[in-house]
Amino acid sequence: MAVYIMTNRPDGTLYIGMTSNLQHRVWQHRTHALPGFTDRYNLNRLVWYELHSEMRVAIQREKSLKRWRRAWKVSLIQENNPVWQDLWPEVAVG
């Protein structure tokens, strides 16, 4: 299980999600395979993710992050990815 954050640019719109297959889910966002929020705002850059072994923990983490203030979310991204690099390449190779 993974909790992740997508954006379109540094300090752009943020989307927080949870999935059991991060590689496939990010591919869906990047190719606009599904209509919705990330498609509408062109959020195709994976800038943060966290892996969990239990679904219940991942769901709780996602819900928690969604309640955070934006500044806290930005800090979380910058702690691990200060240049807001697209992390898709490391996820895509598995």
C-alpha positions in Angstrom: 0.0 0.0 0.0 1.2 3.5 -0.7 0.1 7.0 0.2 1.2 9.6 -2.3 1.1 13.2 -3.4 0.8 14.4 -7.0 1.2 17.9 -8.3 1.7 19.7 -11.6 4.6 22.0 -10.5 6.5 23.1 -7.4 4.0 24.8 -5.0 1.1 23.8 -7.4 -2.1 22.1 -6.7 -1.7 19.0 -4.5 -3.6 15.7 -4.6 -3.2 13.1 -1.9 -4.2 9.5 -2.7 -3.8 5.9 -1.5 -3.4 2.8 -3.6 -2.4 -0.8 -3.5 -0.5 -0.5 -6.7 1.5 2.8 -6.9 3.1 2.1 -10.2 -0.3 1.5 -11.9 -2.1 4.4 -10.2 0.6 7.0 -11.0 0.5 5.7 -14.6 -3.3 6.4 -14.6 -2.7 9.9 -13.4 0.1 10.6 -15.9 -1.9 9.3 -18.9 -5.2 10.8 -17.8 -6.7 7.4 -18.0 -9.5 8.3 -15.5 -11.4 11.6 -15.4 -11.4 13.5 -12.2 -9.5 15.9 -10.1 -5.9 15.0 -11.2 -7.0 14.9 -14.8 -8.8 18.3 -14.6 -5.7 20.0 -13.0 -3.1 18.0 -15.0 -1.5 16.7 -11.8 1.0 14.3 -13.3 4.1 14.7 -11.2 4.6 12.3 -8.2 6.5 14.3 -5.6 6.1 12.2 -2.4 5.1 8.7 -1.4 5.2 6.5 1.6 4.8 2.7 1.6 2.8 0.8 4.2 2.4 -2.9 4.8 -1.2 -2.7 6.0 -4.1 -1.1 4.2 -5.7 0.2 7.4 -2.5 2.1 8.2 -2.3 3.6 4.7 -5.9 4.7 4.8 -5.5 6.3 8.1 -2.3 8.1 6.9 -4.1 9.4 3.8 -7.0 10.7 5.9 -4.6 12.3 8.3 -2.6 14.1 5.5 -5.8 15.4 3.9 -6.6 17.2 7.1 -3.1 18.8 7.3 -2.6 22.5 6.5 -1.1 23.1 3.1 2.1 24.5 4.6 2.6 21.2 6.5 2.1 19.2 3.2 4.6 21.4 1.4 7.1 20.9 4.2 6.7 17.1 4.1 7.4 17.2 0.3 10.4 19.5 0.7 12.0 17.4 3.5 12.3 14.4 1.2 12.2 16.1 -2.2 13.4 19.7 -2.0 13.4 20.4 -5.7 10.0 18.7 -6.2 11.6 16.2 -8.6 9.2 13.8 -10.4 9.6 10.5 -8.6 7.9 8.5 -11.3 11.1 7.0 -12.7 12.0 5.3 -9.5 8.4 4.0 -9.1 8.1 2.9 -12.7 11.1 0.5 -12.6 9.7 -1.0 -9.4 
